[in-house]
Amino acid sequence: MENLELVETLRGQGTFIMNTQEIITDIREEMVKESLDRFIEDMQTMGYGKNETMEIVKKHLNERE
């Protein structure tokens, strides 16, 4: 986790979680990308094209409102 700059270890004091908004934003963006990549791959595997996938997403987002 130190390599990812999520925590910082200070000798004699302990290990502390970093509170850097930039790191949090980067991690969230990476998680979104991975999730969307899996979703798109699943939709393609089921035979849905780009336009069909977009319509399905729009429909479900509207239903959630």
LINTA-V737477 format. One record per residue. N is the residue number from 0. SS is DSSP state (@ for helix, = for strand, . for the rest). D_CENTER is the distance of its C-alpha to the mean C-alpha in Angstrom with 1 decimal. Layout:
N_SS_D_CENTER, N_SS_D_CENTER
//
This chain:
0_._17.5, 1_._20.0, 2_._19.1, 3_._15.5, 4_._17.4, 5_._16.0, 6_=_19.6, 7_=_23.0, 8_=_26.2, 9_=_29.4, 10_._32.6, 11_._34.6, 12_._32.1, 13_=_29.1, 14_=_25.4, 15_=_23.3, 16_=_19.7, 17_._18.9, 18_._18.2, 19_._17.1, 20_@_15.1, 21_@_14.3, 22_@_12.7, 23_@_10.6, 24_@_9.6, 25_@_9.0, 26_@_6.9, 27_@_4.6, 28_@_5.1, 29_@_4.8, 30_@_1.8, 31_@_2.5, 32_@_5.4, 33_@_5.9, 34_@_5.9, 35_@_8.0, 36_@_10.0, 37_@_11.0, 38_@_11.9, 39_@_13.9, 40_@_15.5, 41_@_16.5, 42_@_18.0, 43_@_19.9, 44_@_21.2, 45_._22.5, 46_._24.2, 47_._22.4, 48_._22.5, 49_@_20.5, 50_@_22.7, 51_@_22.8, 52_@_19.0, 53_@_18.8, 54_@_21.7, 55_@_20.3, 56_@_17.1, 57_@_19.5, 58_@_21.8, 59_@_19.5, 60_@_18.0, 61_@_21.7, 62_@_22.7, 63_@_20.3, 64_._21.9
//
